[in-house]
Amino acid sequence: MSRWGFVGRTEELNRLLSAVNGPEGRGLFLSGSAGVGKSRLLREGVAALPTERYAIWSVAASATTAGLPFGGLAQVLPAEQPQGLTPAGVLRWAVEVLREQAAGRRMVLAIDDAHLLDPSSAALVHLLARAENTTVLGTLRNGEQIPLPIRALWTNDLVEHVELAPMGQAETTGLLAAILDGPVDAGSAERLFRLSAGNPLLLRELVLAAAGSGELVSTYGVWRWTGRLELAPSLTDLIDTRVGGLDAGVRAVVELVAFGEPLGLHLVQQAADPADVETAEERGLITLVHDDRRLDVRLAHPLYGEVLRRRCPVSRTRRLQARLAELLEGVGARRRGDLLRLAVWRLDSGTAQDATLLLGAAVQAFTRYDVPLATRLARAALHADGGFDAAELLATILMFADRPEEALRVLDAVADEVDCDRRRARWLTVRGMVSYWGLSRQSTVDEIARDGDELADPCDRARVRSFEAIMRLHGLDTATALRLGRSVLDRPAACVAARELARCTVAHLDAARGRFTRSASAIARVEAEAPRWRADMPYLQLAMELARGTRLALAGDLAGIDAIVADEFADQAGAGDFRLGTGYLAILQSYAARLRGRSGEALRLSLGACAVLATSRVYAGLAQAERAQAAALRGEAGHAAEAMAEADSTHAPGMAVLYPWLEQARGAVLAACGDLPGAAKHLAELADRLRVDGFAGHEVLILHDLVRLGQATAPVGPTCTDGSRRTVAQRLTELSERVDGVLPPLLARHARATVAGDGPGLLAVADEFAALDLPVWAAEAAATALTELRRGRSVPAAAAHERLGALLGSCDQIRTPALAALRPALSDRELQIAGLAAEGVTSRAIAERLFLSARTVDNHLQRVYSKLGITGRAELRAALRAIPGHDGGEPA
């Protein structure tokens, strides 16, 4: 684990420096709670000040020096002071001593924990703040008594006084990544942020405790916290200073809130003395927050609850939870979520006897995608004689908790309770889901089809058919999947969940075939029906997101991807450990980041997806394929090849419908490893397979990959009657008239302009790619245009250099064959001379610096101009910036 570095706080640090560097040089005092980072911010700000310009003194006041005259400033004042001076004279003497030491520089005095200054030191600080050429900085802890001379600094407008807020979630995540030397799983980062409330000190203690107990683990380079927390003694001591030593009444209030928050104020006042409630609020232990028309009570800090809950005796814990359940039942569980809270309190207090209550709460937890809680409640419902319905729900949840073997055991245990068509249909579909996706048994599809035929009720038969349809789709039996899906949609007796699952199957196929408009309309309808299917089949959300994500990715709709990963489902899936959901959304995020040229972000996100999906085979291969794509884009051939091998070993045969993504990644990996002929051959064969399968949406992207490899004129598809075959460009043009959206016609134009060697046309294509937020493809089109313009010694080459440089500047590290082909064969000496010339250095000065003759320098420059296709120095800097991996200046 790394040293805790300084991360974030950019705005606050700039404000601190401005308080010194500004025209008035007014000082700044930072207030905040303990551990919020005041002292570190002050140290970082002082360290950034140049000592040749400022005379800087840093002091840390403490309780041990608070009773000594000038004890707080003993670190900066001489050990001996003149005798016989009045108190005012001592202050003037101290100011003069510091001015002498400053030797004409501006004085900066930084005081950490200024609230602990003794009266004499506080008076001196006030006097210095009034002096010319002096700036005072300091920190104060909230809730402490502040010396009057210090308080007068901002009341007299001598310094600014601001409250230092806790770190935000993004800053906390950045700090975690810096400390752990790697990215942190989004769900883990969110939970650590919530527990620490953005307090760096508490975050540090949490991380140390989690790391020390082995609860922080790294998978594929991504850190993940199990959620179990061993509170270190240092962390407990910190919290004990706030919650320790409470009298019985106040402690009862805080404990009640710890087990029940958020609680309505009226409930708390029913269960406790209102005076104790007021005392707890005054002491900063609880806080009141408005929720619609209700006033809720919460703990002032999440970790207070952790300590109180752990230290509360078991008997009192159960009594408190039972009391909370009674209070809620007394007012009626009317609000959203009350049923769930009531069931949890009954379960935890040992008073849960109502299987109906537990089962209803488990359904509610699952519809919120809280897999661990739903598992607990469903298991309790089964043990409370919940029967078949509880077993069916528990088995379903266990499937999504990556425990398929246990799910089968639960189902088989209630096989003798399958006594009607309704139960038979539900038992078949859940068992089929577990067997097919959880255990990768492909024979399941035929089994469920055979057993479904025996059902007499058309509604129940439709439910089974909808599952068979999506299994057929995932197994790549697309014709049967489409037929089954349409038959369910045509059946009026089908329930809402079965009908919308079938609609997802059809929508997915439409997306793969390039019928994006129809697919979008279908998905919109599924989403509109969500309130009617979510309680019955919450996992239908995955089928909907896979269909929607396929459409958005194939259409290049990155804004659409941004929208779904910011949707409520993403938050719920992350908070509830619904890994299939969070993993798939992370894959989509990586895809969008990659197409935007943010290769580092794409690699981080794809690694996170691989870590989340490590125990599940449904999307594991897809995650590894996206990781391979991200690594290939960065030019990390070894990493890309390793990820591709992982994709092959983890890809589930029951997810064969995902083959286009995996095989497209294989082409990118071959190219990154330098096997351009192999990549072109592989992609051409893939395009032929996609044509046969009817996946025109995928085929368009594969053909475009061939264009990016310089294969726009390569033959693809079957032989025509005249013995010829269509070229990649011709096939793209044909598909652009069949596949929906603005992207296919643009890809076809890119191919035709490449074939024609149309430099201006390629630049126009680059501009349109950039407008669609696709800078990688835009840069490649601009690079190809530049090659053509250089070949023709065209005047627009200078503008093309500038455009390509700007596009590359908007991307992270990217290495693609199209960009590599642009790099001219400049020698190190030519690059050195060109870099100096681009900075405005004359030929004579370059010759003197490099010990060359002026003629030699001019000859080198002429060769550079020829290779770059430019006419003089005015274009040189832009031309160098357009060379991938070169910043336009002199090489280091």
PyMOL commands that set and color helices and strands:
alter all, ss='L'
color gray80, all
select helices_A, chain A and resi 10-21+38-47+71-73+87-102+114-116+119-130+148-155+169-180+186-196+200-212+233-243+248-260+265-271+274-282+302-311+314-331+338-349+355-367+371-400+404-413+415-417+421-438+444-452+458-474+478-489+496-512+516-528+530-533+540-555+558-565+568-575+579-595+599-612+620-633+637-650+653-672+676-693+696-708+728-736+743-756+759-771+775-791+797-809+817-820+828-838+843-850+854-868+873-881
alter helices_A, ss='H'
color red, helices_A
select strands_A, chain A and resi 27-32+54-60+106-112+134-141+159-163+216-219+222-225+263-264+286-291+294-299+715-719+725-727
alter strands_A, ss='S'
color yellow, strands_A
deselect
rebuild
show_as cartoon
